[in-house]
Amino acid sequence: MQKIDIRELYYITHIDNLPSILARGVFSHERIESERIDSTPIYDADIVSLRNQITTPDKRSLWSYANLYFQ
């Protein structure tokens, strides 16, 4: 198997969310809602609600995952 060289991970968020992320980590949208974590959204609510309806091959909603971008 070929080794993948991922050098950086990115998470896009509002600066007001940094204290919570530093204290608790990056969470999925599902966990933020279920734990009622106070956060400042920067996303389009219509797009995010559509992601709740899309499932992965293991039948989990995209809301179950945090969106990380890598290079």
Secondary structure, 3 states (H helix, E strand, C coil): CCCCCCCCEECCCCHHHHHHHHHHCCCCHHHHHHCCCCCCCCCCHHHHHHHHHCECCCCCEHHHCCCCEEC
